[in-house]
Amino acid sequence: MNPLMKTQKIGFLGAGNMANAMIRGLVDGGIPSKNIFATNRSDGKLIKLKEHYKINTLQNNEELIDSCDIIILAVKPQDLLGALEPIGRAFDETKIVISIAAGVQMEVLEKYLNNARLARAMPNTPALIGRGVIGYLLNDYDDQALESTVEDLFSALGRTIRVSDEDQFESLMISCSSGTGFVFEMMMYWQDWIEEHGFSPEEARMMTIETFVGASLLAAQAKEGVEELQARVTSKKGITAAGLQSMRELEIERALRISFEKAAMRNKEMAREIK
Ligand SMILES: NC(=O)c1ccc[n+]([C@@H]2O[C@H](COP(=O)([O-])OP(=O)(O)OC[C@H]3O[C@@H](n4cnc5c(N)ncnc54)[C@H](OP(=O)(O)O)[C@@H]3O)[C@@H](O)[C@H]2O)c1
């Protein structure tokens, strides 16, 4: 982390799940809690954050912008523009603003944020346990200081990846954020099938999770690609081969691709709705 980061005042507009995970990552990463600020619509979450991390809590969003160099917009997409409308003029080019809201595109944020330096970032839910994939997009491609600020803020939550435009941002969000939900869907199929074969729900859960974790860790650690790893567990005319052949005949890949495309269509629809 750039040592300068420890002197920056970082504000969270919205103190829900994602703000909580980020604050934990920042405090663990050495950002002094006196330099972290947060607001929230209701008080309960702020009281807990103050107790737990000793950060500063503020009563209103104007004060947050006045007090901070970096502001993270961490409210739900449907609440974002309503929250920005009354305070947009308080932003200027000295402020860095990072929105983590899905579905609110850069051009819309630019309209509300009055020349602030802007980034969109998209953490997925494994970020809550430090194993996320966090994609980000900058409104100024050449702003290296903004890039390193985003890297510093999000690297405690997992692996960061910079994308070059809204299309890539969408692909990353669907494959990694919605993708987490798609993987859970498959885990449910696994678990149901195992339970139907006489195992208890706890055993089925453990067998499913360990299969997904084991396969993922093996893929992460192996020098070979996933295709080669798959070939290693598949002998010709064997049991795995029979299952894989069926998966291909049933066109599971096509079904998944259609689901990815449907998610992309919904993202575009949301972007049209939130303007
Ligand atoms: N959770 C994830 O895994 C995840 C992943 C990627 C991106 N995101 C994005 O992150 C954002 C936050 O998600 P989340 O899961 O952390 O949501 P969340 O737990 O609902 O937190 C949002 C918080 O914003 C507060 N809020 C609403 N309007 C406000 C306003 N005008 N001023 C100040 N605070 C306000 C809410 O207050 P109340 O307590 O009063 O409702 C709530 O605590 C969303 O845009 C979401 O798309 C989340």
The ligand as a Gaussian input file, in Angstrom:
#p B3LYP/6-31G(d) Opt

LIG

0 1
 N      -22.980000      -7.146000      -0.999000
 C      -22.258000      -7.482000      -2.057000
 O      -21.716000      -8.580000      -2.154000
 C      -22.030000      -6.516000      -3.199000
 C      -21.209000      -6.896000      -4.241000
 C      -20.957000      -5.982000      -5.264000
 C      -21.510000      -4.737000      -5.234000
 N      -22.338000      -4.409000      -4.236000
 C      -22.925000      -3.084000      -4.271000
 O      -22.595000      -2.440000      -3.081000
 C      -23.624000      -1.546000      -2.730000
 C      -23.956000      -1.776000      -1.289000
 O      -24.392000      -3.115000      -1.133000
 P      -24.595000      -3.751000       0.301000
 O      -24.814000      -5.197000       0.110000
 O      -23.514000      -3.268000       1.205000
 O      -25.995000      -3.050000       0.695000
 P      -26.592000      -2.757000       2.137000
 O      -26.060000      -3.725000       3.134000
 O      -28.075000      -2.624000       1.969000
 O      -25.963000      -1.313000       2.475000
 C      -26.420000      -0.138000       1.888000
 C      -26.529000       0.896000       3.000000
 O      -26.777000       2.170000       2.436000
 C      -27.565000       2.909000       3.377000
 N      -28.181000       4.044000       2.715000
 C      -29.230000       4.077000       1.843000
 N      -29.472000       5.329000       1.436000
 C      -28.556000       6.121000       2.059000
 C      -28.287000       7.510000       2.025000
 N      -28.996000       8.377000       1.280000
 N      -27.246000       7.973000       2.784000
 C      -26.518000       7.145000       3.551000
 N      -26.738000       5.805000       3.610000
 C      -27.743000       5.315000       2.879000
 C      -28.544000       1.884000       3.910000
 O      -29.055000       2.319000       5.149000
 P      -30.212000       1.524000       5.947000
 O      -29.482000       0.654000       6.938000
 O      -30.977000       2.593000       6.642000
 O      -31.004000       0.774000       4.940000
 C      -27.669000       0.617000       3.994000
 O      -27.090000       0.426000       5.257000
 C      -24.797000      -1.819000      -3.683000
 O      -24.866000      -0.783000      -4.634000
 C      -24.456000      -3.109000      -4.337000
 O      -24.891000      -3.141000      -5.693000
 C      -22.602000      -5.255000      -3.201000

